[in-house]
Amino acid sequence: MQAEIQQDIANFYGWDAMSIEPIATGLINHTWKVSTGNKAYIVQQINNHVFRQPEYIDANLQKINRYLKQHAPGYLFTAPLTGVDGHSLYNIGNDFYRAFDYIPATHTLNVVHTPEQAFEAANQFGQFTAVLSGFDTRQLHPTIPDFHNLVVRYQQFQEALKHADAQRRAKCMAEIKEIQNEVNTVKHYGQLVQLQQLKTRVTHHDTKISNVLFNKQEKAICVIDLDTVMPGYFLSDVGDMIRAYTCPVSEDEKDPNKIQVRKEFLQAIKEGYFNCMKDELTNIEKTQFYFAGEAMIYMQALRFMTDYLMNNRYYKASYESHNLVRTRNQLRLLREFRQTIAS
């Protein structure tokens, strides 16, 4: 962060001289730990290439914060801090910044090592949605429209397929056919939405383990990274946890034999989420719990394949076929998941 911008931010929040330390984790926003006096804060620059309207994020979090202060004052919510002028979003040119209190004696994880960690995280994401069950979701802006809309993602795949380079398309015909053979998954998702069998709730939409704060006793204390909080379905949060927590290797893994589903982690996710959400979910939604995993694993395969066909425009690719490898990884995970829940 440039010295001039540091001073501007210090003036915005009324901070004295500060020291700044970059935080390398996180794929979207630039993040720093700022120390001033005996206080520490987290400062983030919002990636406005991904989030085209940062003011939507800020408005959503302010509304949720006001609701929680009134209805659940004991809930730990990492709300953006307000500056000396009362605003919580600082704009410098085309860049947007915000700050949060740094919560000491906490840490995040990059990998889920134990079923207990999976339970703790699922419990926190479930609690987040449950504590906001009375919030009117119509007040929230969609910060990324159609982010987890499986029907739209399939349409994007079809468009990419039409316009893809013929040689590139020829390299992945087996994966394309496998994706096309899953069209019933898209139809089932569409029917659930069309028939209004899924309740719209305040949903996090990015439930990777690094978005949960743990204390020294390895207990989860709150969820963080709230930019994708918007109206959505429980399928998003549950499905992404299933996708990310049950497999011992990442979506970048090339060896298909390492891709498996750890059944005890799957059970921990269900128990942790149901701990807070069992009375909130409808009976129909409970029957769709495992479909959440199918939908989100398949959606991620779709997104990787679409990006590969479009010459790697969205996801960072370390090599030319990176997104194709990721696609194969997720398709294998989908097959493994179905075998696990059938056994």
Sequence and secondary structure as in RCSB ss.txt:
>XXXX:A:sequence
MQAEIQQDIANFYGWDAMSIEPIATGLINHTWKVSTGNKAYIVQQINNHVFRQPEYIDANLQKINRYLKQHAPGY
LFTAPLTGVDGHSLYNIGNDFYRAFDYIPATHTLNVVHTPEQAFEAANQFGQFTAVLSGFDTRQLHPTIPDFHNL
VVRYQQFQEALKHADAQRRAKCMAEIKEIQNEVNTVKHYGQLVQLQQLKTRVTHHDTKISNVLFNKQEKAICVID
LDTVMPGYFLSDVGDMIRAYTCPVSEDEKDPNKIQVRKEFLQAIKEGYFNCMKDELTNIEKTQFYFAGEAMIYMQ
ALRFMTDYLMNNRYYKASYESHNLVRTRNQLRLLREFRQTIAS
>XXXX:A:secstr
  HHHHHHHHHHHT  S EEEEE   SSSEEEEEEETTEEEEEEEE TTTSS HHHHHHHHHHHHHHHHHH TTS
        TTS S EEETTEEEEEEE  TTEE  SS  SHHHHHHHHHHHHHHHHHTTTS GGGS  SSTTTT H
HHHHHHHHHHHHHS HHHHHTTHHHHHHHHTTHHHHHHHHHHHHTT S  EEE S   GGGEEEETTS EEEE  
 TT EEE HHHHHHHHHHHHSSSS TT   GGG    HHHHHHHHHHHHHHHTTTS HHHHHTHHHHHHHHHHHH
HHHHHHHHHTTS SS  SSTTHHHHHHHHHHHHHHHHHHHHH 
